[in-house]
Every structure is written in structure tokens, then in C-alpha cells.
Amino acid sequence: MCEEKLTVAKVGKPAPDFEASAFINGEFKKVKLSDYRGKWVVLCFYPSDYTFV
């Protein structure tokens, strides 16, 4: 069985590191939040975006 570790974001604390797919320069790539350490980052989440519902 595969166990996933649940990490919870907390107000006033650094965001937990995570990996996600991103559409960059015409292709999907894997990126990690830690790739942008020391830089300003804006995260946007769109539930059901790019779905054909």
C-alpha cells in the first residue's frame, strides 16, 4: 500500500514544498515550490480548469 504524507499550510508560516505540473512555454513541466525559493511567487488554483465539463 502507498502512503501519502499530508502537509498542511498554516497562516503566517512558510508554505510547504510541493511538486506540480505547470504549462510553461507551450509544454507541461514538473516544478517544485522550492525551485523558486527567495523569489516572489503567486499561486493560482482553478478547480476544473482545462476540463471539458
TIVO-2410 file (N, C-alpha, C; in nm, 3 decimals):
# residues 53
REC num residu      c1      c2      c3 atome chaine
REC   1      M   0.084  -0.117   0.000     N      A
REC   1      M   0.000   0.000   0.000    CA      A
REC   1      M   0.089   0.124   0.000     C      A
REC   2      C   0.049   0.226  -0.075     N      A
REC   2      C   0.124   0.351  -0.084    CA      A
REC   2      C   0.065   0.454   0.011     C      A
REC   3      E   0.148   0.507   0.099     N      A
REC   3      E   0.101   0.609   0.192    CA      A
REC   3      E   0.149   0.746   0.146     C      A
REC   4      E   0.059   0.843   0.151     N      A
REC   4      E   0.094   0.980   0.117    CA      A
REC   4      E   0.103   1.061   0.245     C      A
REC   5      K   0.204   1.146   0.251     N      A
REC   5      K   0.219   1.232   0.367    CA      A
REC   5      K   0.138   1.359   0.344     C      A
REC   6      L   0.047   1.390   0.436     N      A
REC   6      L  -0.036   1.508   0.426    CA      A
REC   6      L   0.034   1.624   0.495     C      A
REC   7      T   0.057   1.731   0.422     N      A
REC   7      T   0.119   1.851   0.477    CA      A
REC   7      T   0.016   1.962   0.473     C      A
REC   8      V   0.001   2.031   0.584     N      A
REC   8      V  -0.100   2.135   0.594    CA      A
REC   8      V  -0.034   2.272   0.594     C      A
REC   9      A  -0.087   2.362   0.510     N      A
REC   9      A  -0.038   2.500   0.509    CA      A
REC   9      A  -0.097   2.573   0.629     C      A
REC  10      K  -0.016   2.660   0.691     N      A
REC  10      K  -0.062   2.735   0.807    CA      A
REC  10      K  -0.035   2.884   0.786     C      A
REC  11      V  -0.131   2.965   0.826     N      A
REC  11      V  -0.119   3.110   0.812    CA      A
REC  11      V   0.002   3.160   0.890     C      A
REC  12      G   0.083   3.244   0.826     N      A
REC  12      G   0.199   3.302   0.892    CA      A
REC  12      G   0.323   3.215   0.891     C      A
REC  13      K   0.313   3.096   0.833     N      A
REC  13      K   0.426   3.004   0.825    CA      A
REC  13      K   0.468   2.987   0.679     C      A
REC  14      P   0.592   2.948   0.653     N      A
REC  14      P   0.633   2.921   0.515    CA      A
REC  14      P   0.547   2.811   0.453     C      A
REC  15      A   0.519   2.826   0.325     N      A
REC  15      A   0.440   2.725   0.254    CA      A
REC  15      A   0.518   2.594   0.245     C      A
REC  16      P   0.450   2.481   0.261     N      A
REC  16      P   0.519   2.352   0.246    CA      A
REC  16      P   0.560   2.331   0.101     C      A
REC  17      D   0.673   2.265   0.081     N      A
REC  17      D   0.720   2.237  -0.054    CA      A
REC  17      D   0.628   2.135  -0.120     C      A
REC  18      F   0.603   2.153  -0.249     N      A
REC  18      F   0.523   2.057  -0.325    CA      A
REC  18      F   0.567   2.059  -0.470     C      A
REC  19      E   0.528   1.956  -0.543     N      A
REC  19      E   0.559   1.946  -0.686    CA      A
REC  19      E   0.428   1.941  -0.763     C      A
REC  20      A   0.424   2.010  -0.877     N      A
REC  20      A   0.302   2.012  -0.959    CA      A
REC  20      A   0.340   2.028  -1.106     C      A
REC  21      S   0.245   2.000  -1.193     N      A
REC  21      S   0.264   2.022  -1.336    CA      A
REC  21      S   0.229   2.167  -1.367     C      A
REC  22      A   0.307   2.229  -1.454     N      A
REC  22      A   0.282   2.368  -1.495    CA      A
REC  22      A   0.297   2.377  -1.646     C      A
REC  23      F   0.217   2.462  -1.707     N      A
REC  23      F   0.224   2.484  -1.851    CA      A
REC  23      F   0.318   2.601  -1.875     C      A
REC  24      I   0.439   2.573  -1.924     N      A
REC  24      I   0.544   2.673  -1.941    CA      A
REC  24      I   0.595   2.668  -2.085     C      A
REC  25      N   0.593   2.782  -2.152     N      A
REC  25      N   0.644   2.793  -2.289    CA      A
REC  25      N   0.589   2.685  -2.382     C      A
REC  26      G   0.458   2.661  -2.374     N      A
REC  26      G   0.393   2.569  -2.467    CA      A
REC  26      G   0.402   2.422  -2.432     C      A
REC  27      E   0.453   2.387  -2.314     N      A
REC  27      E   0.458   2.246  -2.275    CA      A
REC  27      E   0.441   2.231  -2.125     C      A
REC  28      F   0.398   2.112  -2.083     N      A
REC  28      F   0.382   2.084  -1.941    CA      A
REC  28      F   0.515   2.040  -1.882     C      A
REC  29      K   0.548   2.096  -1.767     N      A
REC  29      K   0.672   2.061  -1.696    CA      A
REC  29      K   0.641   2.043  -1.549     C      A
REC  30      K   0.722   1.962  -1.480     N      A
REC  30      K   0.711   1.946  -1.336    CA      A
REC  30      K   0.792   2.057  -1.270     C      A
REC  31      V   0.731   2.126  -1.175     N      A
REC  31      V   0.801   2.231  -1.100    CA      A
REC  31      V   0.779   2.208  -0.951     C      A
REC  32      K   0.873   2.253  -0.871     N      A
REC  32      K   0.860   2.246  -0.726    CA      A
REC  32      K   0.861   2.387  -0.671     C      A
REC  33      L   0.788   2.407  -0.563     N      A
REC  33      L   0.787   2.538  -0.499    CA      A
REC  33      L   0.928   2.577  -0.458     C      A
REC  34      S   1.007   2.482  -0.414     N      A
REC  34      S   1.144   2.511  -0.370    CA      A
REC  34      S   1.233   2.560  -0.485     C      A
REC  35      D   1.192   2.537  -0.611     N      A
REC  35      D   1.267   2.589  -0.726    CA      A
REC  35      D   1.267   2.742  -0.727     C      A
REC  36      Y   1.171   2.800  -0.658     N      A
REC  36      Y   1.154   2.946  -0.658    CA      A
REC  36      Y   1.187   3.009  -0.523     C      A
REC  37      R   1.261   2.938  -0.440     N      A
REC  37      R   1.298   2.989  -0.308    CA      A
REC  37      R   1.372   3.122  -0.323     C      A
REC  38      G   1.333   3.221  -0.242     N      A
REC  38      G   1.395   3.353  -0.247    CA      A
REC  38      G   1.336   3.447  -0.350     C      A
REC  39      K   1.236   3.398  -0.426     N      A
REC  39      K   1.170   3.480  -0.529    CA      A
REC  39      K   1.023   3.498  -0.492     C      A
REC  40      W   0.963   3.603  -0.543     N      A
REC  40      W   0.820   3.622  -0.524    CA      A
REC  40      W   0.745   3.522  -0.610     C      A
REC  41      V   0.640   3.459  -0.553     N      A
REC  41      V   0.561   3.360  -0.626    CA      A
REC  41      V   0.413   3.385  -0.599     C      A
REC  42      V   0.333   3.379  -0.703     N      A
REC  42      V   0.188   3.387  -0.690    CA      A
REC  42      V   0.132   3.253  -0.736     C      A
REC  43      L   0.057   3.187  -0.650     N      A
REC  43      L  -0.002   3.057  -0.684    CA      A
REC  43      L  -0.151   3.076  -0.711     C      A
REC  44      C  -0.198   3.022  -0.822     N      A
REC  44      C  -0.339   3.028  -0.858    CA      A
REC  44      C  -0.388   2.887  -0.882     C      A
REC  45      F  -0.499   2.853  -0.822     N      A
REC  45      F  -0.558   2.720  -0.839    CA      A
REC  45      F  -0.697   2.737  -0.899     C      A
REC  46      Y  -0.722   2.667  -1.007     N      A
REC  46      Y  -0.850   2.673  -1.074    CA      A
REC  46      Y  -0.910   2.533  -1.079     C      A
REC  47      P  -0.996   2.498  -0.985     N      A
REC  47      P  -1.061   2.367  -0.991    CA      A
REC  47      P  -1.138   2.354  -1.123     C      A
REC  48      S  -1.123   2.245  -1.186     N      A
REC  48      S  -1.190   2.212  -1.312    CA      A
REC  48      S  -1.139   2.292  -1.431     C      A
REC  49      D  -1.032   2.368  -1.417     N      A
REC  49      D  -0.977   2.439  -1.532    CA      A
REC  49      D  -0.916   2.335  -1.628     C      A
REC  50      Y  -0.926   2.361  -1.753     N      A
REC  50      Y  -0.880   2.270  -1.859    CA      A
REC  50      Y  -0.956   2.138  -1.860     C      A
REC  51      T  -1.078   2.139  -1.806     N      A
REC  51      T  -1.163   2.020  -1.816    CA      A
REC  51      T  -1.280   2.055  -1.906     C      A
REC  52      F  -1.338   1.958  -1.965     N      A
REC  52      F  -1.448   1.979  -2.059    CA      A
REC  52      F  -1.581   1.941  -1.997     C      A
REC  53      V  -1.614   2.014  -1.890     N      A
REC  53      V  -1.740   1.988  -1.818    CA      A
REC  53      V  -1.843   2.086  -1.862     C      A
***
